[in-house]
Amino acid sequence: MLERGAVIGFEHRRMVMLFSMMDGDSEIPCAISNHAMDQMERVPWTKDDDREDQFLRLRDRIEQCASRKFLNGALEGKPRGIVLRSIDFRE
């Protein structure tokens, strides 16, 4: 299970909230799409300036999902990291 890392911030260009998780001493870069967070809260759109507050409200659930993807080896991108999309939160 991964441990909580840092909140990096909202990246407007990619429309994702960046954060990290820790695997021991190794930092794992992570991102969650704005669409995924809006779907989790069942809202049509959240202002970019409110994305960090939204992430903090949803942080526990987001980090649980990131840990599951990590354990399943679902790393992608360069550097290798975890990208969470709305499909990752469908029940």
PyMOL commands that place a pseudoatom at each C-alpha (Angstrom):
pseudoatom trace, name=CA, resn=MET, resi=1, chain=A, elem=C, hetatm=0, pos=[0.000, 0.000, 0.000]
pseudoatom trace, name=CA, resn=LEU, resi=2, chain=A, elem=C, hetatm=0, pos=[1.284, 3.419, -0.911]
pseudoatom trace, name=CA, resn=GLU, resi=3, chain=A, elem=C, hetatm=0, pos=[1.567, 6.220, 1.618]
pseudoatom trace, name=CA, resn=ARG, resi=4, chain=A, elem=C, hetatm=0, pos=[0.370, 9.802, 1.230]
pseudoatom trace, name=CA, resn=GLY, resi=5, chain=A, elem=C, hetatm=0, pos=[2.756, 12.106, -0.589]
pseudoatom trace, name=CA, resn=ALA, resi=6, chain=A, elem=C, hetatm=0, pos=[2.571, 15.749, -1.636]
pseudoatom trace, name=CA, resn=VAL, resi=7, chain=A, elem=C, hetatm=0, pos=[-0.123, 17.856, -3.269]
pseudoatom trace, name=CA, resn=ILE, resi=8, chain=A, elem=C, hetatm=0, pos=[1.589, 19.497, -6.236]
pseudoatom trace, name=CA, resn=GLY, resi=9, chain=A, elem=C, hetatm=0, pos=[-1.267, 21.479, -7.762]
pseudoatom trace, name=CA, resn=PHE, resi=10, chain=A, elem=C, hetatm=0, pos=[-3.609, 21.810, -10.714]
pseudoatom trace, name=CA, resn=GLU, resi=11, chain=A, elem=C, hetatm=0, pos=[-2.035, 21.749, -14.159]
pseudoatom trace, name=CA, resn=HIS, resi=12, chain=A, elem=C, hetatm=0, pos=[-4.267, 23.835, -16.428]
pseudoatom trace, name=CA, resn=ARG, resi=13, chain=A, elem=C, hetatm=0, pos=[-2.704, 22.640, -19.688]
pseudoatom trace, name=CA, resn=ARG, resi=14, chain=A, elem=C, hetatm=0, pos=[-3.487, 18.959, -19.024]
pseudoatom trace, name=CA, resn=MET, resi=15, chain=A, elem=C, hetatm=0, pos=[-6.566, 19.611, -16.859]
pseudoatom trace, name=CA, resn=VAL, resi=16, chain=A, elem=C, hetatm=0, pos=[-5.268, 17.350, -14.064]
pseudoatom trace, name=CA, resn=MET, resi=17, chain=A, elem=C, hetatm=0, pos=[-4.510, 17.672, -10.394]
pseudoatom trace, name=CA, resn=LEU, resi=18, chain=A, elem=C, hetatm=0, pos=[-0.944, 16.563, -9.706]
pseudoatom trace, name=CA, resn=PHE, resi=19, chain=A, elem=C, hetatm=0, pos=[0.042, 14.819, -6.492]
pseudoatom trace, name=CA, resn=SER, resi=20, chain=A, elem=C, hetatm=0, pos=[2.424, 12.115, -5.365]
pseudoatom trace, name=CA, resn=MET, resi=21, chain=A, elem=C, hetatm=0, pos=[2.331, 8.914, -3.377]
pseudoatom trace, name=CA, resn=MET, resi=22, chain=A, elem=C, hetatm=0, pos=[5.220, 7.278, -1.550]
pseudoatom trace, name=CA, resn=ASP, resi=23, chain=A, elem=C, hetatm=0, pos=[6.407, 3.693, -1.979]
pseudoatom trace, name=CA, resn=GLY, resi=24, chain=A, elem=C, hetatm=0, pos=[8.894, 3.589, 0.882]
pseudoatom trace, name=CA, resn=ASP, resi=25, chain=A, elem=C, hetatm=0, pos=[11.487, 6.212, -0.075]
pseudoatom trace, name=CA, resn=SER, resi=26, chain=A, elem=C, hetatm=0, pos=[10.382, 6.320, -3.726]
pseudoatom trace, name=CA, resn=GLU, resi=27, chain=A, elem=C, hetatm=0, pos=[8.041, 9.117, -4.809]
pseudoatom trace, name=CA, resn=ILE, resi=28, chain=A, elem=C, hetatm=0, pos=[5.427, 8.051, -7.389]
pseudoatom trace, name=CA, resn=PRO, resi=29, chain=A, elem=C, hetatm=0, pos=[4.052, 10.894, -9.548]
pseudoatom trace, name=CA, resn=CYS, resi=30, chain=A, elem=C, hetatm=0, pos=[0.257, 10.846, -9.805]
pseudoatom trace, name=CA, resn=ALA, resi=31, chain=A, elem=C, hetatm=0, pos=[-2.482, 12.777, -11.580]
pseudoatom trace, name=CA, resn=ILE, resi=32, chain=A, elem=C, hetatm=0, pos=[-6.261, 12.775, -11.518]
pseudoatom trace, name=CA, resn=SER, resi=33, chain=A, elem=C, hetatm=0, pos=[-8.384, 14.343, -14.238]
pseudoatom trace, name=CA, resn=ASN, resi=34, chain=A, elem=C, hetatm=0, pos=[-10.658, 17.239, -13.407]
pseudoatom trace, name=CA, resn=HIS, resi=35, chain=A, elem=C, hetatm=0, pos=[-13.502, 15.261, -15.020]
pseudoatom trace, name=CA, resn=ALA, resi=36, chain=A, elem=C, hetatm=0, pos=[-12.959, 12.361, -12.599]
pseudoatom trace, name=CA, resn=MET, resi=37, chain=A, elem=C, hetatm=0, pos=[-13.136, 14.668, -9.572]
pseudoatom trace, name=CA, resn=ASP, resi=38, chain=A, elem=C, hetatm=0, pos=[-16.278, 16.383, -10.902]
pseudoatom trace, name=CA, resn=GLN, resi=39, chain=A, elem=C, hetatm=0, pos=[-17.943, 13.013, -11.480]
pseudoatom trace, name=CA, resn=MET, resi=40, chain=A, elem=C, hetatm=0, pos=[-17.020, 11.874, -7.975]
pseudoatom trace, name=CA, resn=GLU, resi=41, chain=A, elem=C, hetatm=0, pos=[-18.756, 14.957, -6.548]
pseudoatom trace, name=CA, resn=ARG, resi=42, chain=A, elem=C, hetatm=0, pos=[-21.573, 14.793, -9.120]
pseudoatom trace, name=CA, resn=VAL, resi=43, chain=A, elem=C, hetatm=0, pos=[-21.066, 18.407, -10.219]
pseudoatom trace, name=CA, resn=PRO, resi=44, chain=A, elem=C, hetatm=0, pos=[-21.028, 19.691, -13.811]
pseudoatom trace, name=CA, resn=TRP, resi=45, chain=A, elem=C, hetatm=0, pos=[-17.839, 21.770, -13.501]
pseudoatom trace, name=CA, resn=THR, resi=46, chain=A, elem=C, hetatm=0, pos=[-15.532, 23.100, -10.804]
pseudoatom trace, name=CA, resn=LYS, resi=47, chain=A, elem=C, hetatm=0, pos=[-13.564, 26.325, -11.234]
pseudoatom trace, name=CA, resn=ASP, resi=48, chain=A, elem=C, hetatm=0, pos=[-9.837, 25.800, -11.708]
pseudoatom trace, name=CA, resn=ASP, resi=49, chain=A, elem=C, hetatm=0, pos=[-9.136, 27.921, -8.613]
pseudoatom trace, name=CA, resn=ASP, resi=50, chain=A, elem=C, hetatm=0, pos=[-11.208, 25.468, -6.529]
pseudoatom trace, name=CA, resn=ARG, resi=51, chain=A, elem=C, hetatm=0, pos=[-9.508, 22.285, -7.764]
pseudoatom trace, name=CA, resn=GLU, resi=52, chain=A, elem=C, hetatm=0, pos=[-7.088, 21.960, -4.865]
pseudoatom trace, name=CA, resn=ASP, resi=53, chain=A, elem=C, hetatm=0, pos=[-9.909, 22.217, -2.307]
pseudoatom trace, name=CA, resn=GLN, resi=54, chain=A, elem=C, hetatm=0, pos=[-11.864, 19.653, -4.311]
pseudoatom trace, name=CA, resn=PHE, resi=55, chain=A, elem=C, hetatm=0, pos=[-8.869, 17.311, -4.335]
pseudoatom trace, name=CA, resn=LEU, resi=56, chain=A, elem=C, hetatm=0, pos=[-8.454, 17.644, -0.569]
pseudoatom trace, name=CA, resn=ARG, resi=57, chain=A, elem=C, hetatm=0, pos=[-12.134, 16.767, -0.014]
pseudoatom trace, name=CA, resn=LEU, resi=58, chain=A, elem=C, hetatm=0, pos=[-11.749, 13.634, -2.163]
pseudoatom trace, name=CA, resn=ARG, resi=59, chain=A, elem=C, hetatm=0, pos=[-8.157, 12.818, -1.201]
pseudoatom trace, name=CA, resn=ASP, resi=60, chain=A, elem=C, hetatm=0, pos=[-8.755, 9.618, 0.773]
pseudoatom trace, name=CA, resn=ARG, resi=61, chain=A, elem=C, hetatm=0, pos=[-10.790, 8.026, -2.026]
pseudoatom trace, name=CA, resn=ILE, resi=62, chain=A, elem=C, hetatm=0, pos=[-8.347, 9.227, -4.706]
pseudoatom trace, name=CA, resn=GLU, resi=63, chain=A, elem=C, hetatm=0, pos=[-5.344, 7.833, -2.835]
pseudoatom trace, name=CA, resn=GLN, resi=64, chain=A, elem=C, hetatm=0, pos=[-7.052, 4.471, -2.280]
pseudoatom trace, name=CA, resn=CYS, resi=65, chain=A, elem=C, hetatm=0, pos=[-7.633, 4.212, -6.025]
pseudoatom trace, name=CA, resn=ALA, resi=66, chain=A, elem=C, hetatm=0, pos=[-4.033, 5.230, -6.773]
pseudoatom trace, name=CA, resn=SER, resi=67, chain=A, elem=C, hetatm=0, pos=[-2.779, 2.510, -4.413]
pseudoatom trace, name=CA, resn=ARG, resi=68, chain=A, elem=C, hetatm=0, pos=[-4.942, -0.118, -6.153]
pseudoatom trace, name=CA, resn=LYS, resi=69, chain=A, elem=C, hetatm=0, pos=[-3.630, 0.890, -9.588]
pseudoatom trace, name=CA, resn=PHE, resi=70, chain=A, elem=C, hetatm=0, pos=[-0.051, 0.802, -8.288]
pseudoatom trace, name=CA, resn=LEU, resi=71, chain=A, elem=C, hetatm=0, pos=[-0.500, -2.689, -6.835]
pseudoatom trace, name=CA, resn=ASN, resi=72, chain=A, elem=C, hetatm=0, pos=[-1.927, -3.811, -10.198]
pseudoatom trace, name=CA, resn=GLY, resi=73, chain=A, elem=C, hetatm=0, pos=[1.133, -2.429, -11.992]
pseudoatom trace, name=CA, resn=ALA, resi=74, chain=A, elem=C, hetatm=0, pos=[-0.915, 0.151, -13.909]
pseudoatom trace, name=CA, resn=LEU, resi=75, chain=A, elem=C, hetatm=0, pos=[1.851, 2.727, -14.308]
pseudoatom trace, name=CA, resn=GLU, resi=76, chain=A, elem=C, hetatm=0, pos=[2.066, 4.876, -17.425]
pseudoatom trace, name=CA, resn=GLY, resi=77, chain=A, elem=C, hetatm=0, pos=[3.793, 7.898, -18.908]
pseudoatom trace, name=CA, resn=LYS, resi=78, chain=A, elem=C, hetatm=0, pos=[7.271, 9.312, -18.483]
pseudoatom trace, name=CA, resn=PRO, resi=79, chain=A, elem=C, hetatm=0, pos=[8.253, 9.374, -15.736]
pseudoatom trace, name=CA, resn=ARG, resi=80, chain=A, elem=C, hetatm=0, pos=[6.221, 6.271, -14.869]
pseudoatom trace, name=CA, resn=GLY, resi=81, chain=A, elem=C, hetatm=0, pos=[3.321, 7.202, -12.652]
pseudoatom trace, name=CA, resn=ILE, resi=82, chain=A, elem=C, hetatm=0, pos=[-0.351, 6.765, -11.897]
pseudoatom trace, name=CA, resn=VAL, resi=83, chain=A, elem=C, hetatm=0, pos=[-3.036, 8.525, -13.918]
pseudoatom trace, name=CA, resn=LEU, resi=84, chain=A, elem=C, hetatm=0, pos=[-6.575, 8.389, -12.550]
pseudoatom trace, name=CA, resn=ARG, resi=85, chain=A, elem=C, hetatm=0, pos=[-9.565, 8.922, -14.822]
pseudoatom trace, name=CA, resn=SER, resi=86, chain=A, elem=C, hetatm=0, pos=[-13.304, 8.823, -14.216]
pseudoatom trace, name=CA, resn=ILE, resi=87, chain=A, elem=C, hetatm=0, pos=[-13.428, 5.173, -15.354]
pseudoatom trace, name=CA, resn=ASP, resi=88, chain=A, elem=C, hetatm=0, pos=[-11.212, 4.246, -12.383]
pseudoatom trace, name=CA, resn=PHE, resi=89, chain=A, elem=C, hetatm=0, pos=[-13.973, 5.292, -9.966]
pseudoatom trace, name=CA, resn=ARG, resi=90, chain=A, elem=C, hetatm=0, pos=[-16.931, 3.499, -11.533]
pseudoatom trace, name=CA, resn=GLU, resi=91, chain=A, elem=C, hetatm=0, pos=[-18.517, 1.072, -9.164]
for i in range(1, 91): cmd.bond("trace and resi %d" % i, "trace and resi %d" % (i + 1))
show_as sticks, trace
zoom trace
